[in-house]
Amino acid sequence: MSSAICFVSSAICFVSSAFSPFLFFIVHIYNVNKMII
């Protein structure tokens, strides 16, 4: 049971670390477009 919880938490950590630069890039593009408009 504890191993499943550890697997889920590590998977969430991996996904968040993989998507954080992508989300940062999207927010940056959104702010640039907002400044242009």
PyMOL Python script that loads the backbone (N, CA, C, O; Angstrom):
from pymol import cmd

cmd.read_pdbstr("""\
ATOM      1  N   MET A   1       0.836  -1.203   0.000  1.00  0.00           N
ATOM      2  CA  MET A   1       0.000   0.000   0.000  1.00  0.00           C
ATOM      3  C   MET A   1       0.871   1.253   0.000  1.00  0.00           C
ATOM      4  O   MET A   1       0.634   2.187  -0.765  1.00  0.00           O
ATOM      5  N   SER A   2       1.872   1.259   0.860  1.00  0.00           N
ATOM      6  CA  SER A   2       2.736   2.441   0.940  1.00  0.00           C
ATOM      7  C   SER A   2       3.530   2.619  -0.362  1.00  0.00           C
ATOM      8  O   SER A   2       3.823   3.747  -0.760  1.00  0.00           O
ATOM      9  N   SER A   3       3.872   1.518  -1.016  1.00  0.00           N
ATOM     10  CA  SER A   3       4.618   1.629  -2.265  1.00  0.00           C
ATOM     11  C   SER A   3       3.764   2.286  -3.350  1.00  0.00           C
ATOM     12  O   SER A   3       4.281   3.030  -4.183  1.00  0.00           O
ATOM     13  N   ALA A   4       2.464   2.013  -3.339  1.00  0.00           N
ATOM     14  CA  ALA A   4       1.569   2.636  -4.322  1.00  0.00           C
ATOM     15  C   ALA A   4       1.492   4.138  -4.073  1.00  0.00           C
ATOM     16  O   ALA A   4       1.497   4.925  -5.020  1.00  0.00           O
ATOM     17  N   ILE A   5       1.421   4.540  -2.803  1.00  0.00           N
ATOM     18  CA  ILE A   5       1.378   5.964  -2.470  1.00  0.00           C
ATOM     19  C   ILE A   5       2.690   6.636  -2.895  1.00  0.00           C
ATOM     20  O   ILE A   5       2.681   7.753  -3.412  1.00  0.00           O
ATOM     21  N   CYS A   6       3.790   5.961  -2.677  1.00  0.00           N
ATOM     22  CA  CYS A   6       5.088   6.511  -3.073  1.00  0.00           C
ATOM     23  C   CYS A   6       5.158   6.653  -4.588  1.00  0.00           C
ATOM     24  O   CYS A   6       5.681   7.644  -5.096  1.00  0.00           O
ATOM     25  N   PHE A   7       4.634   5.671  -5.308  1.00  0.00           N
ATOM     26  CA  PHE A   7       4.638   5.728  -6.775  1.00  0.00           C
ATOM     27  C   PHE A   7       3.794   6.888  -7.278  1.00  0.00           C
ATOM     28  O   PHE A   7       4.195   7.602  -8.197  1.00  0.00           O
ATOM     29  N   VAL A   8       2.619   7.077  -6.674  1.00  0.00           N
ATOM     30  CA  VAL A   8       1.733   8.167  -7.099  1.00  0.00           C
ATOM     31  C   VAL A   8       2.391   9.517  -6.822  1.00  0.00           C
ATOM     32  O   VAL A   8       2.358  10.411  -7.667  1.00  0.00           O
ATOM     33  N   SER A   9       2.982   9.663  -5.649  1.00  0.00           N
ATOM     34  CA  SER A   9       3.598  10.942  -5.303  1.00  0.00           C
ATOM     35  C   SER A   9       4.789  11.236  -6.215  1.00  0.00           C
ATOM     36  O   SER A   9       4.986  12.381  -6.622  1.00  0.00           O
ATOM     37  N   SER A  10       5.581  10.218  -6.538  1.00  0.00           N
ATOM     38  CA  SER A  10       6.715  10.431  -7.432  1.00  0.00           C
ATOM     39  C   SER A  10       6.245  10.754  -8.848  1.00  0.00           C
ATOM     40  O   SER A  10       6.870  11.551  -9.549  1.00  0.00           O
ATOM     41  N   ALA A  11       5.133  10.127  -9.270  1.00  0.00           N
ATOM     42  CA  ALA A  11       4.594  10.420 -10.593  1.00  0.00           C
ATOM     43  C   ALA A  11       4.093  11.861 -10.661  1.00  0.00           C
ATOM     44  O   ALA A  11       4.311  12.546 -11.660  1.00  0.00           O
ATOM     45  N   ILE A  12       3.427  12.322  -9.611  1.00  0.00           N
ATOM     46  CA  ILE A  12       2.946  13.708  -9.572  1.00  0.00           C
ATOM     47  C   ILE A  12       4.135  14.671  -9.586  1.00  0.00           C
ATOM     48  O   ILE A  12       4.102  15.693 -10.271  1.00  0.00           O
ATOM     49  N   CYS A  13       5.166  14.346  -8.839  1.00  0.00           N
ATOM     50  CA  CYS A  13       6.352  15.198  -8.796  1.00  0.00           C
ATOM     51  C   CYS A  13       7.011  15.257 -10.181  1.00  0.00           C
ATOM     52  O   CYS A  13       7.441  16.323 -10.622  1.00  0.00           O
ATOM     53  N   PHE A  14       7.088  14.115 -10.858  1.00  0.00           N
ATOM     54  CA  PHE A  14       7.697  14.069 -12.186  1.00  0.00           C
ATOM     55  C   PHE A  14       6.889  14.888 -13.182  1.00  0.00           C
ATOM     56  O   PHE A  14       7.454  15.652 -13.964  1.00  0.00           O
ATOM     57  N   VAL A  15       5.569  14.733 -13.157  1.00  0.00           N
ATOM     58  CA  VAL A  15       4.718  15.469 -14.101  1.00  0.00           C
ATOM     59  C   VAL A  15       4.820  16.969 -13.856  1.00  0.00           C
ATOM     60  O   VAL A  15       4.919  17.749 -14.802  1.00  0.00           O
ATOM     61  N   SER A  16       4.796  17.375 -12.586  1.00  0.00           N
ATOM     62  CA  SER A  16       4.867  18.809 -12.285  1.00  0.00           C
ATOM     63  C   SER A  16       6.213  19.387 -12.707  1.00  0.00           C
ATOM     64  O   SER A  16       6.270  20.499 -13.231  1.00  0.00           O
ATOM     65  N   SER A  17       7.292  18.649 -12.484  1.00  0.00           N
ATOM     66  CA  SER A  17       8.610  19.147 -12.869  1.00  0.00           C
ATOM     67  C   SER A  17       8.762  19.170 -14.384  1.00  0.00           C
ATOM     68  O   SER A  17       9.501  19.995 -14.923  1.00  0.00           O
ATOM     69  N   ALA A  18       8.062  18.263 -15.079  1.00  0.00           N
ATOM     70  CA  ALA A  18       8.151  18.235 -16.538  1.00  0.00           C
ATOM     71  C   ALA A  18       7.313  19.353 -17.155  1.00  0.00           C
ATOM     72  O   ALA A  18       7.682  19.889 -18.200  1.00  0.00           O
ATOM     73  N   PHE A  19       6.185  19.715 -16.522  1.00  0.00           N
ATOM     74  CA  PHE A  19       5.283  20.711 -17.101  1.00  0.00           C
ATOM     75  C   PHE A  19       5.574  22.130 -16.627  1.00  0.00           C
ATOM     76  O   PHE A  19       5.089  23.079 -17.243  1.00  0.00           O
ATOM     77  N   SER A  20       6.354  22.315 -15.549  1.00  0.00           N
ATOM     78  CA  SER A  20       6.574  23.669 -15.046  1.00  0.00           C
ATOM     79  C   SER A  20       7.248  24.581 -16.076  1.00  0.00           C
ATOM     80  O   SER A  20       6.822  25.729 -16.203  1.00  0.00           O
ATOM     81  N   PRO A  21       8.280  24.142 -16.825  1.00  0.00           N
ATOM     82  CA  PRO A  21       8.852  25.041 -17.840  1.00  0.00           C
ATOM     83  C   PRO A  21       7.860  25.335 -18.963  1.00  0.00           C
ATOM     84  O   PRO A  21       7.837  26.440 -19.506  1.00  0.00           O
ATOM     85  N   PHE A  22       7.040  24.340 -19.308  1.00  0.00           N
ATOM     86  CA  PHE A  22       6.051  24.525 -20.368  1.00  0.00           C
ATOM     87  C   PHE A  22       5.002  25.551 -19.949  1.00  0.00           C
ATOM     88  O   PHE A  22       4.638  26.424 -20.736  1.00  0.00           O
ATOM     89  N   LEU A  23       4.511  25.446 -18.699  1.00  0.00           N
ATOM     90  CA  LEU A  23       3.534  26.411 -18.205  1.00  0.00           C
ATOM     91  C   LEU A  23       4.156  27.799 -18.112  1.00  0.00           C
ATOM     92  O   LEU A  23       3.502  28.792 -18.429  1.00  0.00           O
ATOM     93  N   PHE A  24       5.417  27.877 -17.678  1.00  0.00           N
ATOM     94  CA  PHE A  24       6.113  29.161 -17.603  1.00  0.00           C
ATOM     95  C   PHE A  24       6.210  29.791 -18.991  1.00  0.00           C
ATOM     96  O   PHE A  24       6.030  31.000 -19.136  1.00  0.00           O
ATOM     97  N   PHE A  25       6.492  28.984 -20.006  1.00  0.00           N
ATOM     98  CA  PHE A  25       6.577  29.463 -21.383  1.00  0.00           C
ATOM     99  C   PHE A  25       5.219  29.975 -21.864  1.00  0.00           C
ATOM    100  O   PHE A  25       5.142  31.014 -22.521  1.00  0.00           O
ATOM    101  N   ILE A  26       4.150  29.247 -21.537  1.00  0.00           N
ATOM    102  CA  ILE A  26       2.806  29.680 -21.950  1.00  0.00           C
ATOM    103  C   ILE A  26       2.446  31.007 -21.281  1.00  0.00           C
ATOM    104  O   ILE A  26       1.902  31.903 -21.926  1.00  0.00           O
ATOM    105  N   VAL A  27       2.746  31.128 -20.012  1.00  0.00           N
ATOM    106  CA  VAL A  27       2.445  32.382 -19.301  1.00  0.00           C
ATOM    107  C   VAL A  27       3.263  33.531 -19.896  1.00  0.00           C
ATOM    108  O   VAL A  27       2.754  34.642 -20.044  1.00  0.00           O
ATOM    109  N   HIS A  28       4.516  33.269 -20.234  1.00  0.00           N
ATOM    110  CA  HIS A  28       5.364  34.296 -20.832  1.00  0.00           C
ATOM    111  C   HIS A  28       4.797  34.755 -22.175  1.00  0.00           C
ATOM    112  O   HIS A  28       4.723  35.953 -22.444  1.00  0.00           O
ATOM    113  N   ILE A  29       4.399  33.799 -23.015  1.00  0.00           N
ATOM    114  CA  ILE A  29       3.799  34.146 -24.310  1.00  0.00           C
ATOM    115  C   ILE A  29       2.503  34.928 -24.104  1.00  0.00           C
ATOM    116  O   ILE A  29       2.237  35.885 -24.831  1.00  0.00           O
ATOM    117  N   TYR A  30       1.703  34.534 -23.127  1.00  0.00           N
ATOM    118  CA  TYR A  30       0.441  35.225 -22.857  1.00  0.00           C
ATOM    119  C   TYR A  30       0.698  36.667 -22.432  1.00  0.00           C
ATOM    120  O   TYR A  30      -0.001  37.577 -22.877  1.00  0.00           O
ATOM    121  N   ASN A  31       1.695  36.882 -21.575  1.00  0.00           N
ATOM    122  CA  ASN A  31       2.008  38.241 -21.122  1.00  0.00           C
ATOM    123  C   ASN A  31       2.543  39.086 -22.273  1.00  0.00           C
ATOM    124  O   ASN A  31       2.218  40.269 -22.375  1.00  0.00           O
ATOM    125  N   VAL A  32       3.357  38.492 -23.138  1.00  0.00           N
ATOM    126  CA  VAL A  32       3.890  39.237 -24.278  1.00  0.00           C
ATOM    127  C   VAL A  32       2.757  39.640 -25.217  1.00  0.00           C
ATOM    128  O   VAL A  32       2.717  40.777 -25.688  1.00  0.00           O
ATOM    129  N   ASN A  33       1.846  38.724 -25.488  1.00  0.00           N
ATOM    130  CA  ASN A  33       0.714  39.048 -26.358  1.00  0.00           C
ATOM    131  C   ASN A  33      -0.176  40.121 -25.733  1.00  0.00           C
ATOM    132  O   ASN A  33      -0.706  40.984 -26.433  1.00  0.00           O
ATOM    133  N   LYS A  34      -0.333  40.060 -24.416  1.00  0.00           N
ATOM    134  CA  LYS A  34      -1.153  41.056 -23.731  1.00  0.00           C
ATOM    135  C   LYS A  34      -0.495  42.442 -23.807  1.00  0.00           C
ATOM    136  O   LYS A  34      -1.189  43.450 -23.941  1.00  0.00           O
ATOM    137  N   MET A  35       0.831  42.493 -23.722  1.00  0.00           N
ATOM    138  CA  MET A  35       1.521  43.775 -23.835  1.00  0.00           C
ATOM    139  C   MET A  35       1.424  44.313 -25.259  1.00  0.00           C
ATOM    140  O   MET A  35       1.275  45.519 -25.460  1.00  0.00           O
ATOM    141  N   ILE A  36       1.510  43.421 -26.249  1.00  0.00           N
ATOM    142  CA  ILE A  36       1.416  43.868 -27.641  1.00  0.00           C
ATOM    143  C   ILE A  36       0.020  44.414 -27.921  1.00  0.00           C
ATOM    144  O   ILE A  36      -0.132  45.455 -28.561  1.00  0.00           O
ATOM    145  N   ILE A  37      -0.993  43.707 -27.439  1.00  0.00           N
ATOM    146  CA  ILE A  37      -2.366  44.176 -27.648  1.00  0.00           C
ATOM    147  C   ILE A  37      -2.634  45.377 -26.734  1.00  0.00           C
ATOM    148  O   ILE A  37      -3.734  45.931 -26.749  1.00  0.00           O
TER     149      ILE A  37
END
""", "prot")
cmd.dss("prot")
cmd.show_as("cartoon", "prot")
cmd.util.cbc("prot")
cmd.orient("prot")
